[in-house]
Protein backbone atom coordinates (compact mmCIF):
# COMPACT_ATOMS: atom_id res chain seq x y z
CA UNK A 1 0.00 0.00 0.00
CA UNK A 2 1.43 3.40 -1.02
CA UNK A 3 2.14 5.85 1.78
CA UNK A 4 0.04 9.02 1.70
CA UNK A 5 2.35 12.01 1.41
CA UNK A 6 -0.21 14.79 0.85
CA UNK A 7 -3.72 15.49 2.08
CA UNK A 8 -5.89 18.12 0.41
CA UNK A 9 -9.04 19.22 2.22
CA UNK A 10 -11.82 21.68 1.64
CA UNK A 11 -10.71 24.68 3.72
CA UNK A 12 -11.70 23.70 7.27
CA UNK A 13 -13.25 25.63 10.14
CA UNK A 14 -12.57 25.60 13.88
CA UNK A 15 -15.87 25.32 15.70
CA UNK A 16 -14.52 26.07 19.19
CA UNK A 17 -11.74 28.60 19.73
CA UNK A 18 -10.37 31.01 22.35
CA UNK A 19 -8.58 34.08 20.98
CA UNK A 20 -8.41 36.21 24.14
CA UNK A 21 -8.36 39.97 23.52
CA UNK A 22 -6.00 42.85 22.90
CA UNK A 23 -2.98 43.56 20.67
CA UNK A 24 -0.96 40.81 22.38
CA UNK A 25 -3.19 38.21 20.69
CA UNK A 26 -2.00 39.01 17.16
CA UNK A 27 0.14 35.85 16.92
CA UNK A 28 -2.76 33.75 18.22
CA UNK A 29 -5.27 35.14 15.73
CA UNK A 30 -2.98 34.64 12.75
CA UNK A 31 -2.04 31.06 13.67
CA UNK A 32 -5.71 30.14 13.38
CA UNK A 33 -6.29 32.21 10.25
CA UNK A 34 -3.50 30.42 8.38
CA UNK A 35 -5.33 27.09 8.71
CA UNK A 36 -9.03 27.84 9.03
CA UNK A 37 -11.55 29.84 7.01
CA UNK A 38 -13.90 30.46 9.94
CA UNK A 39 -13.94 29.91 13.68
CA UNK A 40 -16.52 30.04 16.44
CA UNK A 41 -14.95 32.44 18.95
CA UNK A 42 -15.65 31.89 22.64
CA UNK A 43 -17.08 34.81 24.65
CA UNK A 44 -15.47 34.22 28.07
CA UNK A 45 -13.44 37.39 28.20
CA UNK A 46 -13.24 39.61 31.27
CA UNK A 47 -15.81 41.11 31.18
CA UNK A 48 -17.68 38.50 29.13
CA UNK A 49 -19.30 39.11 25.75
CA UNK A 50 -22.99 39.18 26.72
CA UNK A 51 -24.55 41.46 24.08
CA UNK A 52 -24.58 41.68 20.31
CA UNK A 53 -22.95 45.11 20.49
CA UNK A 54 -20.01 43.77 22.50
CA UNK A 55 -19.71 40.74 20.18
CA UNK A 56 -19.59 42.97 17.11
CA UNK A 57 -16.94 45.18 18.71
CA UNK A 58 -14.86 42.09 19.60
CA UNK A 59 -15.24 40.88 16.00
CA UNK A 60 -13.79 44.17 14.74
CA UNK A 61 -10.84 43.94 17.13
CA UNK A 62 -10.04 40.43 15.86
CA UNK A 63 -10.25 41.49 12.21
CA UNK A 64 -7.90 44.41 12.93
CA UNK A 65 -5.18 41.97 14.05
CA UNK A 66 -5.33 39.83 10.90
CA UNK A 67 -2.46 39.84 8.44
CA UNK A 68 -3.56 41.49 5.20
CA UNK A 69 -3.04 38.33 3.15
CA UNK A 70 -5.37 36.17 5.24
CA UNK A 71 -9.08 35.73 4.61
CA UNK A 72 -10.58 34.66 7.93
CA UNK A 73 -14.07 35.05 9.37
CA UNK A 74 -14.58 35.11 13.14
CA UNK A 75 -18.05 33.83 14.07
CA UNK A 76 -19.14 35.39 17.33
CA UNK A 77 -20.96 33.99 20.35
CA UNK A 78 -22.76 35.42 23.37
CA UNK A 79 -22.06 34.38 26.94
CA UNK A 80 -25.24 33.04 28.56
CA UNK A 81 -25.91 34.36 32.06
CA UNK A 82 -28.78 34.25 34.53
CA UNK A 83 -29.70 37.72 33.22
CA UNK A 84 -29.65 37.07 29.46
CA UNK A 85 -32.84 38.54 28.05
CA UNK A 86 -35.24 37.46 25.33
CA UNK A 87 -34.28 40.61 23.46
CA UNK A 88 -30.61 39.55 23.55
CA UNK A 89 -31.59 36.33 21.77
CA UNK A 90 -33.70 38.15 19.18
CA UNK A 91 -30.80 40.49 18.43
CA UNK A 92 -28.40 37.55 18.16
CA UNK A 93 -30.70 35.82 15.69
CA UNK A 94 -30.73 38.94 13.50
CA UNK A 95 -26.99 39.64 13.70
CA UNK A 96 -24.91 38.56 10.68
CA UNK A 97 -21.90 38.10 12.99
CA UNK A 98 -23.32 36.21 16.01
CA UNK A 99 -23.84 32.49 15.43
CA UNK A 100 -24.48 30.91 18.84
CA UNK A 101 -24.84 31.32 22.59
CA UNK A 102 -22.46 29.63 25.04
CA UNK A 103 -23.51 28.02 28.30
CA UNK A 104 -20.84 27.97 31.00
CA UNK A 105 -21.96 26.60 34.35
CA UNK A 106 -20.74 29.14 36.90
CA UNK A 107 -17.18 28.33 37.94
CA UNK A 108 -16.60 25.62 35.32
CA UNK A 109 -13.55 27.08 33.56
CA UNK A 110 -11.61 30.28 32.74
CA UNK A 111 -13.67 33.45 33.27
CA UNK A 112 -16.86 31.50 33.96
CA UNK A 113 -17.83 33.17 37.23
CA UNK A 114 -20.67 35.01 35.47
CA UNK A 115 -22.04 31.74 34.10
CA UNK A 116 -25.42 30.13 34.66
CA UNK A 117 -26.19 29.14 38.26
CA UNK A 118 -29.44 27.24 37.67
CA UNK A 119 -31.23 25.76 34.67
CA UNK A 120 -34.51 27.21 35.93
CA UNK A 121 -33.16 30.74 35.41
CA UNK A 122 -32.58 30.28 31.67
CA UNK A 123 -35.42 28.04 30.49
CA UNK A 124 -37.29 30.97 28.94
CA UNK A 125 -34.11 31.96 27.09
CA UNK A 126 -33.59 28.42 25.79
CA UNK A 127 -37.16 28.50 24.49
CA UNK A 128 -36.38 31.70 22.59
CA UNK A 129 -33.21 30.16 21.18
CA UNK A 130 -35.19 27.17 19.96
CA UNK A 131 -37.76 29.49 18.37
CA UNK A 132 -35.15 31.67 16.65
CA UNK A 133 -32.82 28.77 15.73
CA UNK A 134 -29.85 30.06 17.70
CA UNK A 135 -27.54 27.15 18.62
CA UNK A 136 -26.63 26.43 22.23
CA UNK A 137 -22.97 25.57 22.83
CA UNK A 138 -22.41 23.77 26.10
CA UNK A 139 -19.44 23.46 28.43
CA UNK A 140 -20.65 20.16 29.82
CA UNK A 141 -19.54 19.93 33.43
CA UNK A 142 -21.25 20.23 36.78
CA UNK A 143 -19.26 22.33 39.23
CA UNK A 144 -20.15 21.20 42.76
CA UNK A 145 -17.15 20.89 45.06
CA UNK A 146 -18.36 17.46 46.15
CA UNK A 147 -18.12 16.06 42.60
CA UNK A 148 -14.97 14.28 41.43
CA UNK A 149 -13.40 16.36 38.64
CA UNK A 150 -13.19 13.27 36.42
CA UNK A 151 -16.96 12.66 36.77
CA UNK A 152 -18.22 16.16 36.03
CA UNK A 153 -19.04 15.60 32.36
CA UNK A 154 -20.98 12.38 32.89
CA UNK A 155 -23.05 13.92 35.68
CA UNK A 156 -23.77 17.04 33.61
CA UNK A 157 -25.23 14.90 30.84
CA UNK A 158 -27.68 13.29 33.24
CA UNK A 159 -28.53 16.26 35.44
CA UNK A 160 -28.49 19.20 33.00
CA UNK A 161 -28.21 18.37 29.32
CA UNK A 162 -30.74 15.54 29.14
CA UNK A 163 -33.51 17.79 30.57
CA UNK A 164 -32.58 20.55 28.10
CA UNK A 165 -32.66 18.26 25.06
CA UNK A 166 -35.90 16.63 26.18
CA UNK A 167 -37.67 19.94 26.83
CA UNK A 168 -36.34 21.72 23.71
CA UNK A 169 -36.03 19.01 21.04
CA UNK A 170 -35.69 21.48 18.17
CA UNK A 171 -32.88 23.42 19.85
CA UNK A 172 -29.54 22.84 18.14
CA UNK A 173 -27.05 21.82 20.82
CA UNK A 174 -23.30 21.28 20.56
CA UNK A 175 -21.65 19.45 23.44
CA UNK A 176 -18.29 21.16 23.32
CA UNK A 177 -14.90 19.47 23.76
CA UNK A 178 -16.30 16.03 24.57
CA UNK A 179 -13.94 14.08 26.86
CA UNK A 180 -15.71 10.86 27.82
CA UNK A 181 -17.29 7.69 26.49
CA UNK A 182 -20.50 8.95 28.08
CA UNK A 183 -20.27 12.16 26.06
CA UNK A 184 -19.80 10.24 22.82
CA UNK A 185 -22.71 7.95 23.62
CA UNK A 186 -24.94 10.91 24.52
CA UNK A 187 -24.33 12.64 21.19
CA UNK A 188 -24.84 9.44 19.22
CA UNK A 189 -28.13 8.59 20.92
CA UNK A 190 -29.60 12.11 21.02
CA UNK A 191 -31.85 13.58 18.35
CA UNK A 192 -30.53 14.94 15.07
CA UNK A 193 -30.12 18.46 16.50
CA UNK A 194 -27.38 17.39 18.94
CA UNK A 195 -23.72 17.30 17.90
CA UNK A 196 -20.31 17.61 19.52
CA UNK A 197 -16.81 18.98 19.03
CA UNK A 198 -13.58 17.12 19.79
CA UNK A 199 -10.18 18.69 20.49
CA UNK A 200 -6.77 17.49 19.28
CA UNK A 201 -5.40 17.25 22.82
CA UNK A 202 -8.22 15.00 24.02
CA UNK A 203 -7.61 12.78 20.99
CA UNK A 204 -3.87 12.55 21.61
CA UNK A 205 -3.50 12.55 25.41
CA UNK A 206 -4.96 10.73 28.38
CA UNK A 207 -4.66 11.85 31.98
CA UNK A 208 -1.24 10.24 32.41
CA UNK A 209 0.12 13.18 30.37
CA UNK A 210 -0.52 15.46 33.34
CA UNK A 211 2.12 13.67 35.38
CA UNK A 212 4.82 12.51 32.97
CA UNK A 213 8.16 13.89 34.10
CA UNK A 214 6.46 15.60 37.03
CA UNK A 215 3.34 17.74 37.02
CA UNK A 216 2.95 19.26 33.54
CA UNK A 217 0.90 22.47 33.74
CA UNK A 218 0.85 22.79 29.95
CA UNK A 219 -1.29 19.64 29.74
CA UNK A 220 -3.81 20.98 32.24
CA UNK A 221 -7.13 21.90 30.63
CA UNK A 222 -10.82 21.93 31.45
CA UNK A 223 -12.54 19.61 30.92
CA UNK A 224 -9.56 17.71 32.29
CA UNK A 225 -7.91 14.84 30.39
CA UNK A 226 -9.51 11.48 31.13
CA UNK A 227 -8.65 7.77 31.18
CA UNK A 228 -7.34 5.96 28.10
CA UNK A 229 -10.71 4.27 27.49
CA UNK A 230 -12.29 7.69 27.07
CA UNK A 231 -9.55 8.92 24.74
CA UNK A 232 -10.10 5.79 22.67
CA UNK A 233 -13.84 6.49 22.46
CA UNK A 234 -13.14 10.02 21.20
CA UNK A 235 -10.75 8.75 18.53
CA UNK A 236 -13.31 6.23 17.31
CA UNK A 237 -16.02 8.91 17.15
CA UNK A 238 -13.88 11.49 15.35
CA UNK A 239 -12.53 9.03 12.79
CA UNK A 240 -15.85 7.27 12.14
CA UNK A 241 -17.21 9.75 9.60
CA UNK A 242 -20.32 10.25 11.78
CA UNK A 243 -21.73 13.67 10.90
CA UNK A 244 -22.52 14.45 14.54
CA UNK A 245 -18.85 15.00 15.41
CA UNK A 246 -16.63 17.78 14.13
CA UNK A 247 -13.46 19.75 14.71
CA UNK A 248 -13.21 22.19 17.60
CA UNK A 249 -9.72 22.81 18.91
CA UNK A 250 -10.59 24.57 22.17
CA UNK A 251 -7.18 26.17 21.67
CA UNK A 252 -6.84 28.31 24.79
CA UNK A 253 -3.64 30.33 25.26
CA UNK A 254 -2.34 31.50 28.61
CA UNK A 255 0.98 33.23 29.06
CA UNK A 256 3.69 31.00 30.48
CA UNK A 257 3.80 32.88 33.78
CA UNK A 258 0.13 32.05 34.38
CA UNK A 259 0.54 28.37 33.53
CA UNK A 260 3.70 27.72 35.54
CA UNK A 261 2.60 29.03 38.92
CA UNK A 262 0.28 28.23 41.80
CA UNK A 263 -2.73 29.17 39.65
CA UNK A 264 -1.95 26.75 36.85
CA UNK A 265 -4.55 28.25 34.49
CA UNK A 266 -6.50 25.70 32.46
CA UNK A 267 -5.99 25.63 28.71
CA UNK A 268 -3.87 24.04 25.99
CA UNK A 269 -2.63 26.12 23.07
CA UNK A 270 -2.90 24.16 19.80
CA UNK A 271 -3.75 26.73 17.11
CA UNK A 272 -0.15 26.77 15.83
CA UNK A 273 -0.49 23.18 14.52
CA UNK A 274 -4.13 22.21 14.84
CA UNK A 275 -4.67 20.53 11.47
CA UNK A 276 -1.32 18.76 11.65
CA UNK A 277 -2.23 17.32 15.07
CA UNK A 278 -5.59 16.04 13.84
CA UNK A 279 -3.93 14.57 10.74
CA UNK A 280 -1.70 12.44 12.95
CA UNK A 281 -4.76 10.95 14.63
CA UNK A 282 -6.59 10.15 11.41
CA UNK A 283 -3.46 8.70 9.81
CA UNK A 284 -2.78 6.46 12.81
CA UNK A 285 -6.34 5.13 12.54
CA UNK A 286 -6.14 4.57 8.76
CA UNK A 287 -9.08 6.95 8.51
CA UNK A 288 -7.78 9.78 6.35
CA UNK A 289 -10.78 9.31 4.05
CA UNK A 290 -12.95 10.71 6.88
CA UNK A 291 -10.68 13.62 7.82
CA UNK A 292 -12.38 16.11 5.48
CA UNK A 293 -15.84 15.29 6.84
CA UNK A 294 -14.67 15.93 10.39
CA UNK A 295 -12.68 19.07 9.59
CA UNK A 296 -14.58 20.73 6.74
CA UNK A 297 -18.12 19.43 6.32
CA UNK A 298 -19.89 18.21 9.48
CA UNK A 299 -19.65 21.49 11.37
CA UNK A 300 -20.87 23.60 8.47
CA UNK A 301 -24.00 21.47 8.28
CA UNK A 302 -24.68 21.85 12.00
CA UNK A 303 -24.43 25.65 11.69
CA UNK A 304 -26.38 25.73 8.41
CA UNK A 305 -23.52 27.52 6.66
CA UNK A 306 -22.13 27.02 3.15
CA UNK A 307 -19.16 24.72 2.75
CA UNK A 308 -15.99 26.71 2.06
CA UNK A 309 -14.83 27.01 -1.55
CA UNK A 310 -11.09 27.00 -1.03
CA UNK A 311 -8.77 24.16 -0.06
CA UNK A 312 -5.69 23.49 2.03
CA UNK A 313 -2.95 20.88 1.59
CA UNK A 314 -0.86 19.14 4.23
CA UNK A 315 2.36 17.40 3.31
CA UNK A 316 4.15 14.57 5.06
CA UNK A 317 7.09 16.56 6.38
CA UNK A 318 8.76 16.54 9.76
CA UNK A 319 9.22 19.82 11.59
CA UNK A 320 9.97 20.90 15.12
CA UNK A 321 7.46 22.92 17.12
CA UNK A 322 9.03 26.06 18.62
CA UNK A 323 9.53 26.07 22.37
CA UNK A 324 7.33 29.17 22.67
CA UNK A 325 5.55 31.87 20.69
CA UNK A 326 5.30 35.59 21.35
CA UNK A 327 2.30 36.65 23.41
CA UNK A 328 2.58 40.41 23.63
CA UNK A 329 6.01 40.46 25.20
CA UNK A 330 5.22 37.34 27.24
CA UNK A 331 5.48 33.76 25.96
CA UNK A 332 2.84 31.12 25.27
CA UNK A 333 3.97 27.47 25.34
CA UNK A 334 2.35 25.52 22.47
CA UNK A 335 1.14 21.95 22.51
CA UNK A 336 4.09 19.64 21.81
CA UNK A 337 6.62 22.44 22.36
CA UNK A 338 10.05 21.35 21.15
CA UNK A 339 8.60 18.13 19.77
CA UNK A 340 8.38 16.76 16.25
CA UNK A 341 5.34 16.88 13.98
CA UNK A 342 4.93 14.50 11.03
CA UNK A 343 2.52 16.67 8.95
CA UNK A 344 2.85 20.29 7.91
CA UNK A 345 0.45 22.69 6.21
CA UNK A 346 1.85 23.39 2.76
CA UNK A 347 2.34 27.09 2.11
CA UNK A 348 1.59 28.36 -1.41
Buried (B, 14 or more C-beta within 10 A) or exposed (E): EEEEEEBEBBBBBBBBBBBBEEEBBBBBBBBBBBBBBBBBBBBBBEEBBBBBEBBBEBBEBBEEBBEEEEEBBBBBBBBBBBEBBBEBBBBBBEBEBBBBBBBBBBBBBBBBEBBBBEBEBBBEBBBBBBBBEBBBBBBBBBBEEEBEEBBBBBBBBEEBBEEBBEEBBEBBBBBBBBBBBBBBBBBBEBEEBBBBBBBBBBBBBBBEBBEEEEEBBBBBBBBBBBBEEBBEBBBBBBBBBBBBBBBBBBBBBBBBEBBBEEEEBBBBBBBBBBBBBBBBBBBBBEBBEBBBBBBBBBBBBBBEBEEBEEEBEBBBBEEEBEEBBEBBEBBBBBBBBEEEBBBBBEEE
